[in-house]
């Protein structure tokens, strides 16, 4: 009887937590189908103004160009970041010595430096290199992060060194060992790193706001921010923009969620 009561209490707690987690998402979807005045009143039922909100959104902002820019920047940053960070993590672990360990310690210390403290010098560097309003200017500051390097280094520790030695005896170069043996083995780690990188790049707002000075270079978070400016905010249109901005990251996470969990826990197959 006591065990049954504990199970009931546990399920009740899980249902409550699930409701708290899902409710904001439900409210966002329902609000995108209602008028601004209904959203302000707290109406939670689905309305019939989704088409009107979409029409107003497309008339006020260039959503298509913003989506293309966000996908372009996020995908490019993810691909380049995977190559650079995985190579760095692999090298730090497979060829480690005291000097490399000291460099790794310095890199990890960089994790404690807030991005806002480097914003001005980064902007000056990008401006002098004439990379404003460009994809290269977007990806440059975050193309290599201490967290991802550490993540790949930890995964490389589970990569059997005997396989590397056998591959070297068979005449494989170090580059071929990395691309043909290490990468296929660490699929879950790459999936987790790709998920994190893509979501961070897609949701990035401060850095694009600083370097993207032309309207044609805007990203989706910048479009959402623009809808809150002015004296009157159309909440229905705003929530529709938030929904559109949320869908790509949610889709990426749901597709890669299993591999993401395995990569975070350090599983290797």
N, C-alpha and C positions, 0 to 999 in steps of 0.2 A: 504493500500500500504506500509506504514511504517512497519507494523507488518510483512508483507510478506518479505520485505527486511531484517528485523532482523532475520527471520527464515532462509533465504538463507545464510546470513553471519554466523549464528550459525552452519548450516550444513557444510558449507565450512571449518570452523574452525575444526569441529569434523573430517572431512575427512582428513584434513592436519595432525592432531594429530595422527589419526589412521595410516596413511601412515608412519609417523616418527617412530611410535612404532613397526609396522610390518616389515618395511624394513630391520632392522638388522637380523631378523629371516629369511626372504627370502634370504638375502645375505649369511647367514650361510648355508642354505640348498643348494643353487645353487653352492656355492663354494666347497661344499663337493663332487660335481659331476664333477669338473673341475681339470685340471692339475695345478700344483703349479705356473707355469709361467702365465697361464690364470688368476688365482686369483690375482697374483701380478699386472697384467695389468688392473684389475678392470672389467673383464668380468662378466656380471650379468645374462647371459642366462644359462640354464641348459646344462651340458655337458654329455659325455658318459663314464666318467672315474670313476664312483662310485665303480664299482667292483675292478678296479685296486687300488684305494685308500684304499678300505677295505682290499684287499690282502696285501698291504704294511703295513697297520696299524697292522694287526694280526701278520705279520712277525717281526715287530719291537717291539711290546709291548704285554704283556700277558693281553689282554683286558678282556677275560673271567674271569680270576682270580680276576681282579680289579673290575669287575661288581659284582661278588659274594661277595667280601669283602665289597664293598660300600653298597649293599643291606643288608648284615648281620649286619654291624655296625649301619646303619641308622634305620633299623627296631627294633633292640634291644634297641638302645637309645630311640627311640620313645615310645616303650612300657613301659620301666622302668621309663622314665621321666613322662609319663602320670600318672602312679600310684603315684609316690612320690610327684609331684607338685600338683596334684589334692587333695591328702590327706592333704598336707600342707595348701593349700588355703582354703579348707573346714574347717580344724581345726582352722585356724587363725580367720575365720569369725564366725563360729557357737559357738566356745568356747572362744570368744575373751574377754580379759580384758586389763588393762593398761600395764601389763608386756608383754603380747603378742603383743600389739600394738607397744611397744618400740622395741621389737625384729624385727617386720615387718619393722619398720623405718630403722633399721640397714641393713636389707636385701635389701631394696630399695636403700640405699646409695651404696651398692655394685654394682649396675648397672652402676655407674659412674666410676668404676675402669676398665681401659682397660685390655683386656685379655693378651696383650703382657707383662704387668708388672708382671703377675703371671706365665708367661711361664717357667722361670727357676726353681722356687721352685716346680712347679707342675711336671716338668720333673724329678727333683731329688726325689720327693716322689714316682713317678711311677717306676723309676729305682730301688730304694731301695726295693720296694715291688715286684720287678721282674715281672712287667706287660708290659714291652716293647713288641711290636709286638703282642698285644693281644686286643681282643674286649673290655675287662674290662678296659684296659688302655685308650682306645679310649673314652669310655662313661663316665669315672669317673669325669672329670672336668666339664661336662655340663649336668650331669644327673638331676640336679636341678638348675633352673635359676630363678632369681628374677622376671623376666617378666612373666613367666608362673605361678608362685605362685600368683603374683598380679592379673593376669588374672582370675585364678580360684577363688580367694578370691572375686573379684568383681562379678563374676557370682553367687557365693554362697549367696551374699546379696539378690538376687532375689528369692532364694529358700525359700518357706513358712515355717516359724518356727512352725506353727500350725501342719503341717504334721509330723514334727519331734516329737513333743509332743504326737501326737496321736499314732505314731508308738511306742514310748517308753511305752505308756500305754498298748499297745497291746502285749508288751513283746519282741519287736525286739531289738537286740543288736545294739550298735553304728556302728559296722562293717557292719551289714546287712542293716542298714539304708543307709549307704554310698553306698554300692555296689548295692542294690536292688532298691533304691529310688533316690538317688542323681545322680548317673551316668546316668541312663536312661533319667532323666529330662534334663541333661546338654549335650545332644548329639551334639548340634551345637558348644558349647564351646570346647568339646573334638575334634571335627573335625578341628576347627581352630587351636587349639594347636598342633594337630598331623601334620597338614600341615606345620606349621612354624618349628616344631622340625625336621621333616623329611627333609625338604629342607635345613635347616642349617647343619644337620648332613651329608647329601649327598654332599653339596658344601664345607664342611670343608677341608681346605688345610694345614694351618700352623701347627695345632696340630698333624695331622697324619704324616706330613713331619718330625716332631721332634721325634716322638716315633716309627714310623714304619721304622725300619732300614733295614729290609729284603725285597727283591723284591717281595716275595710271599705275603706280607702283604699290598701291595700298593692299593690305592683307585683310582677311576677314575680321580679326579682332579690332582692327582700326575702323572698319565699317561699323561694327557694333558700337564702338565708342562714339563715333560720329552721330549716331542716332540719339544719344543722350544729351547732345549739345543743344543749346537754344532754350527758349522759355517754356515750350510745350513739348512733351515727349509722348509719342504714340506707342503705348505699351504693347499693343497687339503686334504692331510691326516690329518693335524691338525684340519681343520674345520669339517671333518667327526668325529673325536674323540670328538670334542666339541658338535656336534649334538647328538652323542650317550650319552654323559654325561648329556645333557639337557633334553632328552626325559622322563626319569623317573619322574623328578620333575614336568615337565609340565603336565604329565599324572595325577599325584597325585592331582595337583592343579585343573585341569579341572573336575576331578571326585568329588572333595570336595568343589568346588567353592561356591555353594549355601550355604552349611552349614558353610563354612569359613566366608562368609559375615555376616551371622546371628550371628556366634560366636563372631566376632570382635565387632559388634554393641551391644552385650549383650542380644540378643534375647533368650528367654527361651520358650520351648514348652512342 
